[in-house]
Amino acid sequence: MTLEQIRQTASYVHDKAGFEPEIGIILGTGLGGLADEIDIHSSIEYSDIPGFPVSTVEGHKGRLIFGILGGKKVVAMQGRFHYYEGYTPQQVAFPVRVMKFLGIKYLFVSNASGGVNPSFRTGDLMVITDHINLIPNPLVGPNIPELGPRFPDMNDCYDPQLIALADRTATRLGIKLQHGCYVGGTGPTFETQKEYGYFKAIGGDTVGMSTTPEVIAARHMGIPVFGVSVITNVGLSGEKSTHEEVQVEGAKAAVRMTSLFIEMIKEM
């Protein structure tokens, strides 16, 4: 994706939406319910946006929503894109590039994931404190200096101040939070028991098929990131996973995640 393509797409979206968001939100599998809490100003189908991929995954509606959440102007991706759909990492990260040019100052990301840490339980919310990226890096290829440096630092990839805010907010709301490292894999297969064991051995607490390309692109551009994984199954327990079960468990936990996001945004 070229700088000109990003600018052209952002210009189209800006003109169409007539809205300047402060915060970007990416909603993962089964987590689109947060969109119901947004006081919607406008929305645009991905299929109508020049240069945008189109989500092909069940549970991902595929539209950009502009509106007010927690008293702040937000743009929410109701449905994201994945490497396993056949998109390049650069295409997966493209919407984050566009959101930067729309004016966002912060990025909130969410995903449904498999618990690697044996102390986790289905339905837990895990604040992402770090990640291990096993998906091809979206920064491979020519660097665009206007976006960020050739070799961006990924230390504190997930913003410590936002994590601290989440902890304070969760305590006030009575929401239990786990903390840990997210492993981003290619999918689309769910993991084998040996793969779960490997992810645990290298320091992972949960594993999924998304998120890391978008976060890398955001940090490349200097956008602070807050991320939450909804634990929809616990891999090392040996329980089998289906996409339908992931959606169901994600929807249950999404109620608590939505409350957390709204209250955090109010405080920002």
C-alpha positions as CSV (number, residue, x, y, z in Angstrom):
1,M,0.0,0.0,0.0
2,T,1.4,3.4,-1.0
3,L,1.1,6.6,1.0
4,E,-1.1,8.0,-1.8
5,Q,-3.5,5.1,-1.6
6,I,-3.8,5.6,2.2
7,R,-4.5,9.3,1.7
8,Q,-7.0,8.7,-1.0
9,T,-8.9,6.2,1.0
10,A,-8.8,8.3,4.2
11,S,-10.1,11.3,2.1
12,Y,-13.0,9.3,0.7
13,V,-13.9,8.0,4.2
14,H,-13.6,11.4,5.8
15,D,-15.8,13.0,3.1
16,K,-18.4,10.2,3.3
17,A,-18.6,10.0,7.1
18,G,-18.2,13.7,7.9
19,F,-16.6,12.8,11.2
20,E,-13.2,13.2,12.9
21,P,-12.6,10.4,15.4
22,E,-10.3,10.5,18.3
23,I,-10.2,6.8,19.1
24,G,-10.1,3.8,16.8
25,I,-11.6,0.4,17.9
26,I,-11.2,-3.0,16.3
27,L,-13.8,-5.5,17.2
28,G,-12.9,-9.2,17.0
29,T,-14.9,-12.4,16.5
30,G,-18.2,-12.4,18.5
31,L,-17.3,-8.9,19.9
32,G,-19.3,-6.7,17.6
33,G,-21.9,-6.0,20.2
34,L,-20.0,-3.0,21.4
35,A,-21.2,-1.3,18.3
36,D,-24.7,-1.3,19.7
37,E,-23.5,1.0,22.5
38,I,-22.2,3.6,20.0
39,D,-24.4,6.7,19.4
40,I,-23.9,6.3,15.6
41,H,-23.3,9.3,13.5
42,S,-22.7,7.4,10.2
43,S,-21.5,4.0,8.9
44,I,-19.8,2.8,5.8
45,E,-19.7,-0.7,4.4
46,Y,-16.2,-2.0,3.7
47,S,-17.3,-3.0,0.2
48,D,-18.0,0.7,-0.5
49,I,-14.5,1.9,0.6
50,P,-11.9,2.1,-2.2
51,G,-8.9,-0.1,-1.4
52,F,-10.5,-1.7,1.6
53,P,-10.5,-5.5,2.0
54,V,-13.8,-7.2,2.7
55,S,-14.3,-9.4,5.7
56,T,-15.2,-12.9,4.8
57,V,-15.5,-14.4,8.3
58,E,-18.8,-15.3,10.0
59,G,-19.4,-13.0,13.0
60,H,-17.6,-10.0,11.3
61,K,-20.2,-7.7,9.9
62,G,-17.9,-5.6,7.8
63,R,-18.5,-1.9,8.3
64,L,-16.9,1.2,9.7
65,I,-19.0,2.9,12.4
66,F,-18.6,6.5,13.4
67,G,-20.1,7.9,16.5
68,I,-19.9,8.8,20.2
69,L,-18.9,6.2,22.9
70,G,-18.1,7.2,26.4
71,G,-18.4,10.9,25.4
72,K,-15.6,10.6,22.8
73,K,-15.6,10.5,19.0
74,V,-14.8,7.0,17.9
75,V,-14.5,4.9,14.7
76,A,-15.1,1.2,15.1
77,M,-14.2,-1.6,12.8
78,Q,-17.1,-4.0,13.1
79,G,-15.2,-6.9,11.7
80,R,-11.5,-7.1,10.8
81,F,-9.3,-8.8,8.2
82,H,-7.0,-11.8,8.6
83,Y,-3.9,-13.1,7.0
84,Y,-5.7,-16.5,6.7
85,E,-8.3,-15.0,4.4
86,G,-5.6,-14.6,1.8
87,Y,-4.9,-10.9,2.5
88,T,-1.3,-9.7,2.8
89,P,-0.2,-8.4,6.2
90,Q,-0.1,-4.9,4.6
91,Q,-3.7,-5.2,3.6
92,V,-4.7,-6.4,7.1
93,A,-3.0,-3.3,8.5
94,F,-4.3,-0.9,5.9
95,P,-7.4,0.2,7.9
96,V,-5.2,1.2,10.8
97,R,-3.2,3.3,8.4
98,V,-6.4,4.9,7.2
99,M,-7.7,5.5,10.8
100,K,-4.4,7.4,11.6
101,F,-5.1,9.7,8.7
102,L,-8.6,10.2,9.9
103,G,-7.1,11.6,13.1
104,I,-7.2,8.8,15.8
105,K,-4.9,9.3,18.8
106,Y,-5.5,5.9,20.4
107,L,-6.3,2.4,19.2
108,F,-8.3,-0.2,21.2
109,V,-8.1,-3.8,19.8
110,S,-10.0,-6.9,20.9
111,N,-10.0,-10.5,19.8
112,A,-11.3,-13.9,20.7
113,S,-8.4,-16.3,21.6
114,G,-7.5,-19.6,23.0
115,G,-6.1,-19.7,26.6
116,V,-2.6,-21.1,26.8
117,N,-2.0,-20.2,30.5
118,P,-3.5,-23.1,32.5
119,S,-4.9,-20.7,35.2
120,F,-7.2,-19.0,32.6
121,R,-10.8,-20.0,32.2
122,T,-13.3,-19.7,29.4
123,G,-14.9,-16.3,29.4
124,D,-11.9,-14.5,31.1
125,L,-10.8,-11.1,29.8
126,M,-7.0,-10.8,29.4
127,V,-5.4,-7.4,29.1
128,I,-2.6,-7.8,26.5
129,T,0.7,-6.7,28.0
130,D,3.0,-8.0,25.2
131,H,2.8,-10.1,22.1
132,I,4.7,-12.7,20.0
133,N,4.0,-12.2,16.3
134,L,4.1,-15.4,14.2
135,I,2.3,-13.7,11.3
136,P,4.5,-12.2,8.5
137,N,5.3,-8.6,9.6
138,P,3.3,-5.9,7.9
139,L,6.4,-3.6,7.8
140,V,8.3,-5.9,5.4
141,G,9.0,-4.0,2.2
142,P,9.9,-0.4,1.5
143,N,9.4,1.9,4.5
144,I,7.3,5.0,4.2
145,P,9.1,7.6,6.3
146,E,5.9,9.7,6.6
147,L,4.3,6.9,8.5
148,G,7.2,5.9,10.8
149,P,10.8,4.8,11.1
150,R,12.4,1.9,9.3
151,F,13.1,0.0,12.6
152,P,10.3,1.0,15.1
153,D,10.8,0.0,18.7
154,M,8.1,-2.4,20.0
155,N,9.0,-2.0,23.7
156,D,5.8,-1.1,25.6
157,C,3.9,-2.1,22.5
158,Y,0.7,-2.0,24.7
159,D,0.6,1.3,26.5
160,P,1.4,1.0,30.2
161,Q,-0.8,4.0,31.1
162,L,-3.8,2.6,29.3
163,I,-3.2,-0.8,31.1
164,A,-3.1,1.0,34.5
165,L,-6.3,2.8,33.6
166,A,-7.9,-0.5,32.7
167,D,-6.9,-2.0,36.0
168,R,-8.4,0.9,38.0
169,T,-11.5,0.9,35.9
170,A,-12.0,-2.9,36.3
171,T,-11.6,-2.7,40.0
172,R,-14.2,0.0,40.2
173,L,-16.6,-2.1,38.0
174,G,-15.9,-5.4,39.8
175,I,-14.5,-7.0,36.6
176,K,-11.8,-9.6,36.9
177,L,-8.9,-9.1,34.5
178,Q,-6.1,-11.4,33.6
179,H,-2.9,-10.1,32.1
180,G,-0.5,-11.7,29.7
181,C,1.2,-12.2,26.3
182,Y,-0.8,-12.8,23.1
183,V,0.6,-15.0,20.4
184,G,-0.5,-14.1,16.9
185,G,-0.6,-17.1,14.6
186,T,-1.6,-17.4,11.0
187,G,-4.6,-19.8,11.4
188,P,-7.0,-20.8,10.1
189,T,-6.6,-24.1,12.0
190,F,-7.2,-24.2,15.7
191,E,-4.0,-25.2,17.5
192,T,-2.9,-28.8,18.3
193,Q,-2.0,-29.7,21.8
194,K,1.7,-29.6,21.0
195,E,1.3,-26.2,19.5
196,Y,-0.4,-25.0,22.7
197,G,2.5,-26.5,24.6
198,Y,5.0,-24.7,22.4
199,F,3.2,-21.3,22.8
200,K,3.3,-21.8,26.6
201,A,7.0,-22.7,26.5
202,I,7.9,-19.5,24.5
203,G,6.0,-17.2,26.9
204,G,2.5,-17.0,25.5
205,D,-0.6,-16.8,27.7
206,T,-3.2,-16.9,24.9
207,V,-3.2,-17.4,21.1
208,G,-5.2,-16.2,18.2
209,M,-5.2,-15.5,14.5
210,S,-5.2,-11.6,14.3
211,T,-4.3,-8.4,16.1
212,T,-0.5,-8.3,15.9
213,P,-0.3,-6.9,12.3
214,E,-2.7,-4.0,13.2
215,V,-0.8,-3.3,16.5
216,I,2.6,-3.3,14.7
217,A,1.3,-0.8,12.2
218,A,-0.2,1.4,14.9
219,R,3.0,1.4,16.9
220,H,5.0,2.1,13.7
221,M,2.9,5.3,13.5
222,G,3.2,6.2,17.1
223,I,-0.4,5.4,18.1
224,P,-0.7,4.1,21.8
225,V,-2.5,0.8,21.9
226,F,-4.8,-1.0,24.4
227,G,-5.7,-4.6,23.8
228,V,-8.0,-7.2,25.3
229,S,-8.3,-10.9,24.5
230,V,-11.5,-12.8,25.3
231,I,-10.6,-16.3,26.3
232,T,-13.1,-18.5,24.4
233,N,-11.6,-21.8,25.1
234,V,-8.7,-23.2,27.2
235,G,-6.4,-25.0,24.8
236,L,-4.3,-27.2,27.1
237,S,-7.5,-28.6,28.7
238,G,-7.9,-30.7,25.5
239,E,-11.4,-29.3,24.9
240,K,-12.2,-29.1,21.2
241,S,-13.0,-25.7,19.5
242,T,-15.5,-24.7,16.8
243,H,-16.0,-21.2,15.3
244,E,-19.6,-21.2,16.6
245,E,-18.5,-21.8,20.2
246,V,-15.9,-19.0,19.9
247,Q,-18.7,-16.7,18.8
248,V,-21.0,-17.7,21.7
249,E,-18.3,-17.4,24.3
250,G,-17.1,-14.1,22.8
251,A,-20.6,-12.7,22.9
252,K,-21.0,-13.6,26.6
253,A,-17.7,-11.9,27.6
254,A,-18.3,-9.0,25.3
255,V,-20.7,-7.5,27.8
256,R,-17.9,-7.0,30.3
257,M,-15.4,-5.9,27.7
258,T,-17.9,-3.3,26.5
259,S,-18.4,-1.9,30.0
260,L,-14.6,-1.8,30.4
261,F,-14.0,0.0,27.1
262,I,-16.8,2.6,27.7
263,E,-15.7,3.5,31.2
264,M,-12.0,3.7,30.1
265,I,-12.9,6.0,27.2
266,K,-14.9,8.2,29.5
267,E,-11.8,8.7,31.7
268,M,-9.4,9.4,28.8
